[in-house]
Every structure is written in structure tokens, then in C-alpha cells.
Amino acid sequence: MRASFLYTLSFKGLVIFLGITLCYVLGEGGDLGLATPKQKALEGTKPNTTIRHAVKSIQSEDGDIIDCIDIYKQPAMDHPALKNHIIQMKPSYSPNKEEIPTSEQSNSRTLTTQLWQKSGKCPKGTIPVRRTQNKLKLNMKKAPLTLHQKNHSKAILLTEGYNYAGVKGDIKVWNPYVESDDEYSTARVSLRSGPWYDFESVEAGWAVNPSVYGDRKTRLFVYWTADGAKKTGCFDLTCPGFVQTSHEIALGAAIYPISVVRGLPYQITMFIFMDPETANLWVQYGEKINIGYWPRHLFATLSHGAECAEWGGDVYSSRVGQSPHTRTAMGNGNFPDWIDQNSGYVKRMRILDISYNLKFPEWVYPYFDEYWCYQTDYVSDYIEDPEFYFGGPGRNPMCP
């Protein structure tokens, strides 16, 4: 009996190892050969100032200024590949809102909004763009987001082995401590394809990122890269690429309210999915607001479906894997806590398969870079829907 059990574990370990190798350590044989000369020209550039295109400006009580920009004059239109791009105003795929289990309705469905919305609204035909303050120096540094990547520490749940058209999850919102201005902490859902040295990736969730936003507030973000962040990619609208269509949500704006210990569990629902007709990659917020999309022309492989889907947290710091380690926290700084839910978590995790069935994946695998700094806990027994808990304080006695 024991020998049979050990054999089963060994076989499962081999399957997991091969899966992770395929997804993250794919070598030259993993290049699908779909890159075109047009793809080589898809290098993000800094957008022109948006102030001159503002139809209306809104002063938020948190200090942000939101400019309502004509939708056809947004930063994405400065991208050379999108010169004659026709904006897709809404996706052709309309996902059905899921029924929420009764046990979840009372304690886990408190959703957040954005603070600037208290001060006004942008009219239809415009998009809200957070103004970059003059006192801030926007950091356009390319920061690769990948496993085994220098300066990154992840604690995630991942799945691979199929062709994925979407990824979705309910992400608890916290405001983790970020030690240095050039560090950040995120919680997000992600799709990615390609070899580790030249991958394509899209992400959506929340972030505390002083180098991009100039403060330590928790903010809604999207991120993309088409070449492992060597020449392309950025957060939000800080470079041409992401095409926004919603006049309700401002990328990079502060999220409100934030979860606190022994308080209500505020969360955001993020859904990235591929349009079945245009192959554009859409981002949906709160199961009803389609924020916008990454045009398929930005990618060589991801627009044909993703190889991997991820849920969880990521910390970026030059002191990851070193001593002294960074004190930048993941989640809320606590290790996974599924009993009191006093940590980072993602619930209602879903993938959209290539037949457009929204479901829990066939198999998942938790992964962490630094066990004593940031940990994971995948809970699937005796509950209606599997849950993923993650987080940690960074530097501590076990992670010096």
C-alpha cells in the first residue's frame, strides 16, 4: 500500500515537473515561429500628454486628477501598429454572471469602487485617465514578470496543459507595506505564452507601486508585454497599447475601500478573456464593466490562446533572494490564513477554455519562489469552490 502511494506521488510529481517545464522553461523549441516583421516594430513608447485632449477634469479627494479624454485621442492611438485601428466598443463575447453560492454571499462579496468617482463622472465618448503629476517621475523601466526571474518573488497558483482563452478570479484587496520606492507588490490574474526569455503576458489586479504611481496607495492596474519586457510593455496607459473603452473606470486610480484586519473582506473581480471574433484580449471589472482591451496585433502567440493561467501575488525588489531581504509585503503581510482569511486570497478561480466554457481548471499547482518569505496555501477539501491563499512579510527571522 505504501509503495503504491509513493509511486502515485512520484508520478504526479513527474507530471507537475513536466508541466512547469513546458510552461516556464520552454526553450527554442517552444517558439511557435509566429513573429512577423510587424511584431518586431511593436515597441511601446511614452504617450503624449493627455491634458490637451481633456474634455473635463475631476479633482479626486485623494489628490488624483482624472482627465476625461476623447476616446479616439487616448494614448493607445499613438502606437504605430494602431494608426488606423478601429476601436471595438464592446466584446462580441458576453460572459454570463455566475451564481454565487449562498455560503459566499454573506462574507466574501463586498466589492470595491474607485475614490475619484465620489467627485464626478466622465461623459460617454470619453475615458478617464489619471494625470501623472509633474512632481512624479514616471518609471518606464521594463520589469519582467516571470518565474525564476531576477528581482521577482511569486506566490501563485497556476495551470497549464491546454489552450486558455481567459482567466478570472475574486481578489481580496489589501494595502501591503512597500519598503522602497523602486519596489512593488501586486495581486492579480494573468495569462501568458512563450518561452521564459521572450514570453508574452497580460495581467490585471491591484498594485502598490510607488515608482509608477508616486505613492503607496492600492491601485487598479493592467500590464502587458510582448517580448519578456525587453522592449515592449508597461502598466496601464503609460505607453501606447491598451485600448480603453469604459468611461467609468480609471486605470491606476486608487481602490476604495480597502480590507482591514477583522473588517469587511473587500475584493475585486477581474476577468481577462479573448474575444472569439477579433482575438482582442479584454479586461472586465466586477463582472459587468468591460474596461478595454489589448489589440491582437500586439502579440504573436497570445492572441491564439494562452499556455498558462495564473492567480496570486508578486513582489518586485532588487533585494529578493538576498540578505538582508526586502521588507516589502505580499497580500497584507501575513502568511496564508484560510481560517480567518487574514491574508491575500483569490476565490472563484476560473479559466475560459478554447470552447468558451468558464470553469475551474482541470488541475492546478501552487508555486512560490521563497518559502520563508512568501507562501501559498491551496484549499480544496470540504468546500464548494477551491480557494487560494498567499502572502508573507518578506524579511523576517526565517527570511533574513
N, C-alpha and C positions, 0 to 999 in steps of 0.2 A: 504493500500500500504506500509506504513512504517512498520507495523507489519510483513508483508511478507518479506520485505527487511531484517529486523533484524533476522527473522527466518533463511533466507538464509545464512547470515553471521555466525550465530551460528552453523548451520550445517557444513559450510565449516570449521569453526574453530575447530569443533569436529573431522572432517576428518583429518585436519592437525595435531592436537594434537595426535590422534591415530597413524598417520603415523610416527611422530617424535618419539613417544614412542616405536613403533615397531623397528625403525631403530637404536635408540641410547640408549634406556633404557631397552633393551631386557634382561630379567633375565635368570634363569637357564632353563626355558622352551624354550629359544631361542638357546640353544646349540644343534647343529644338530647331535652331537654324532659321528662325522666322524673322530675324532682324533685317531691316531694309535700310537703304541709304536715307530714307526719310526718318527712320528711327534714330539714326546717328545724329540728326540735327535737332532732336527733341531735348534741348538743354534749357532748363529753366533759367530765366533772367529776372532781375529785380523789376518789379512793376513800377510803372509811372505813378506819381502821386495821384490819389483819388479825390483829393479835396476839390479840385477844379471841376469834377463831374458831379459833385454833391447836389442833389435836389433839395435835400433837407438834412439838418444835423441835429442830433439828440444828445444832450448832456446827461449822462447817467450819474446817479448818486454815488457810485463808487469811483468816479473820476474819469471813466472812459468817455470818449466822444464817438458816437456812432454816426457815420455819414451814410445817407441813403443815396446810393449810386444808381444811375440808369443801368438797367440790366445789360444793355448792349455796350456799355463802356467800362465793364468790370475788368480787373487785371488779367483774367484768362484770355481775353481777346488780344492781348499783346504777344501771345505765343505765336511764333512763326508758323507752326503747324495748324493753327486755328484761325488763320487770317480770314478765311471765308466760311468759317464754321456757322452752321445754323443751329441755334440753341434749341435743345429738346426741352420743352417746358414741363413735361411730366413723363414718367416712365410708362412704357406700354404694359409692364407687369404690375399688377396691383395686389400685393400680398394681403391675405385675409388676416384680420386681427385675431390673435389666439384667445381662446377662452382661458381665463386664469383660474387655477384650482382654488377652491374655497379656502383651503388652509393658507394660501399665499395672499389672499385679498386683504386680510386684516393687518399684516405686519410687513409686507415687502413691496407694496405697490405705490409708495409715496414718491411721486415723480418731481423732478426739479424744473425750474424755468431759468430765465436769464434776467439779471438785475436791471439791465438797461430798459427792459420792457415796461417797467414801472413809470418811466419818464416819457414814453411816447411810442409811436409805431411808424414804420416805413410804409409809404403807399405802394400799392401794387404797381408793377412795372419797374420797381427798384429793388436793390438788395442792400441789406445792412452790412457795412464794412467798418470794423473797428479801426479808428485812426491811430496810426503809430505816432506817439508823442515825440516832439523834437528832442526831448531830453534823453530819449532812449536810443540806443544804437542797435538796430535790428541785426541779430546774428544770423547770417546766411550760411554758417558753417554746415557742411553736409555731415550728418551723424548717422552712419549706417545702423539699421535696426535689424539685427540678425543674431542667431545663436552663435556661440563661440566667437563673438565679435569683441574686439578690444574695447574697453571702456563701457561695456554694457553688462548688466546683470539682470537676467529674466527669471520670472517665476510664472510659468504659463501652463495651460492645458492645450494640447494640440491634437489634431487629427490629420491624417493623410492617407493616400492609397486610392483615392477616387478623384474625379474632376468636380470641383466645387464652384457653384455659381453664386454663393452668398454665405455670409456668416452673421450671426445675431446673438445678442445677449443683454441681460439686465445687469448693469454695473453699479455697484454701490459707490457713492460719491463722498470722498474724504478730502482733507486738505493736509497732505503729508508735509513733514519738515524737509526742506531742501537746503543743504548746508551752504553751498557756494553758488554764485551767480551763473557759473558755466555748467551747472548740473541740472538735471530734471528728473521728475518721476511721473510716470503715466500709468493709466489703467485703460485697456482698450480691447477691441476686437480687430482682427487682421486677416487679410488674405495675402498669399504670396506664392510666387512661382520662380523657377530658375535656380541656377547653381549659386552657392553661397557667395561667390566673388562677383556676381553680376545679376543679382536677383531683382525681381520686380515685386513691389509691395504697396498695399494701401491699408491705412489704419484709421480708426475713428474711436473717440472716447474722451476722457478728460486728462488734463495735464497741469502740473505746476512747473513752469518753465521760465525762469527769470530772464534768460538770455534772449528769448523770443518776445516775451510779453512785458518785461520790465518790472515785474513784481512777483509776489508769491501767492497770488490768488489761484483758485482752481478754475480752469477754463476749458470750454469745449474745443476740441481740436480735430482736424483731419490731417493726414500726412500721406505723401506718396513719393515713390522713387521708381525709376525705370532701369537703373543700372547699378544697384547696390549703393546708391547715394554718392557715386563718384562725381557725376556731372549734373544729374537731374534730381529734382525732388525738393520738397520743402513742406513746412507747416502751413495749413490754412490757405490764405490768398497772398502769402508773402512772396510768391513767384507765380508767373502765369502757369496755368494747368487746370486747376479745379474750376469748373463752371458752376456758379451758384444760381439757383432759380427761386429759392424761397425769400420772401420779403419779411419773414417772421423771426428767423434765427440768424444770429451773427457769429460767425466762426471766430474763435479767440476771445469771445466775451465771457465774463465771469458767470459761473453757475450758481444758482441760489434756489433754496438754501442748501447747506452742507450738513452731512451726517455728523453727529457728535456722540460720544460715548454715553450709553443709556438714554439716547434720544431716538427720534424717529429715523428709520433707515432710508434716507433719500437716495434715489438711484436714477440713472438714465438708461433708456433702452436704445441701443444703437444697432443698425442693420445695414450692412453693405451688401449689395446684390447687383448682378449683371443683368442689364436689360436684354430680354431674349431677341429683340428685333435690331437694336442698334449696337449691342455689346458695350455700351457705356456702363461704367461702374457707379451706381447710385449710392448715396448715403441717406438713410432715413432715420429721423429722430422721433422718439416717443411713439412709434407705431402709426404716425399719421402725417408727419411733416417730412416731405422729401426736400432735403436741403439743396442738393445739386448732384453733380456727377463729375467723374474723371472721363474725358472722351477716350474712346478705344484707341485713337491714334497715338496716345501717349505710350502705349505698351505694345510689345511684340508678342508676348505669350499670355499675359494675364487676361487679356480680352478674349482668350479662347477658353478660359476657365482656370481656376487656381489649383495648385498642387497641395497646398496646406491651408488650414484654417487654425487660428489661434485665439485664445481668450486669456487675459491675465495682465500682469504688471511688468514694467521695465524701468530700470534706473540707469541713467547715464552719468558717468563721472570718470575723470582721469585716475581716480583712486580706487576704482573697482578692481578687485583681485590683488590689492596691495595692502601693506601695513605702514602707517595707520589707514584703515579703511574709511571711506566716506560715511558720514552720519546721515546722509540723505535716506529718508524712509520710503518704503513702498506700502501702498494701501493707506493705513493710518499709523504705521509704525509698529503694529503688533504682529506677531506671528499668527498664522491661520487659527481662527477660533470659530468653529462651526456650532458650538454650543450657544454662546451668547451673540454670535455673529459680529463680534467686535474686532473686525479686520476687513481687509479687502475681500470682495467676493464678486463672482459672476454667476447669475442664475438664469434659468430658461435658455440655456445654450442651444443654439440651433445651427444647422448648416442647410443651405439650399442646394440640393443636388442638381445635376445637369438636366433632369426631367422636371425640375421646379417643384419638387416635394420639399417642404420645410419640415425638418425632423431633427431629432438628436442623432449625432453621427454613429456609425457602426461601431467604432472603437475610438478611445481617446487615451492620451498618455500625458501625465504630468511631467514637467521638466523644470529644473532650477539650475542656475549656474553656481550659486554659493549657498549651500545648505544652511550654514550657521549664520548667514546674513539675511537671506530672504527665502522663505519656504512655501511649500504648496500642500494642500490637503483636498483631495478629490473625494467627495461623499456621494455614494450611490445606493447604499443599503437602507432599506426600510423608509424610503421617501418616494414621493410620486415622481419627482424630477431631479436628476443628478445636479449637484451644486459644486462649485469650485471656489475654494478659499485660498488666499495668498497674501503675502506681505512679510514685513520684517523691519527692524530698526536700522539696518545697516550695521555700523560699528557697535559692538557690544563685547562683553567678556569672552564670548565664544567666537567672535569675529573681530579680532583686534585691529 
